[in-house]
């Protein structure tokens, strides 16, 4: 790893190519994520419009209940994500301890 960093420091053209490559990959990933978010938003709006068209008097109640359900579920997902992140951090620390003991 140190050799690779030294090579990039010694060769600024290669460092520039690496940075440009990473930027292009990041751009396309961000573009794809944004595309899926916009499509999801459009589908949500179409479904909400259809629901309002079918039963305008029930729409506000159903909309509020659906939003509260989404908030509850997203909170659960966030908690699970935090638990996973803590587990990964613990595993990384154990790995560091194992490798530091070998030296």
N, C-alpha and C positions, 0 to 999 in steps of 0.2 A: 504494500500500500504506500509505503514511504517512497519507494522507487518511482511509482506512478506519479505521485505528487511532485517529486523532484523533476521528473521528465516534463510535466506540464509547466513547471516554473521555468525550466531551461528553454522550452520551446513555446513561445507565446502564440504562435500560429495554431499549434495543436490545442492549446487551452481555449483559444477562440472557437475552434471547430467543436470542441466538446460542449462549450457553453451554448453555442448556436444550436447544436443537436438537441440538447436538453430543453432549450427554449421552444423549439419546434414541437417536440413531444408534449411538453406542457401545454402549448397552445391547442394542439389537436385534442388532448384529453379534456381541457376546459371547454372547448367548442362542443364536444360530444355530450358532456354533462349538461351544458346549457341547453342543448337541443332537446335532451330528454326531459329537462325541467319544463321547457316551454310546451312540449307535447303533453306532458302530464297536466299542466295548467289548463290547456285547451280542452282536454278530455273532461277535466273536473268542471269547467264552465259549461260544457255541453250537457253533462249529466245534471248539473244543478238547474239549468234552463229547462230541461225535459221534466225534471221533478216539479218545478214551478208550474209548467204548462199543464201537467196532469192533475195537480191538486194545489192550487194557489193558496187555499185557506190553511192547509197543513204545512206548507213549505217552511215558514219561520221556525216552527217547533221542531220539525225534522232536521232542519239545517243546524239549529243550535245543539240538538242531541248528537248529531254526527260530528260536529266540531269538538264537542266535549269528549267524545269517544276517541277521536284522533289525538287530542291532547293527552289523554290518559295512556294510550298505546305508545305514543312517541316518548313519553316520560319513561315507560318501561324499557323501551329500546335504548334510550340514553343511559339508563342505569346499567343495563346489560353490557353496553359498550364500555362504561367505566370499569365494571368488574373485569372485563376481558383485558383492558389496558393495565389494570393493577396486577393481574395474573402474569401478563407478559413482562411487566417491569420486574416482578419477583423472579421470573425465570431468567431474565437477563442478568440480574444481580447474582443469582446462583452460578450462572455460567462464568461470570467475571471472577467470582471467588474460586471456582475450580481451576480456571486458567492461571490466576495469580498464584495459586498454591503450587503449581507445577514449576514455575520459574524459581 
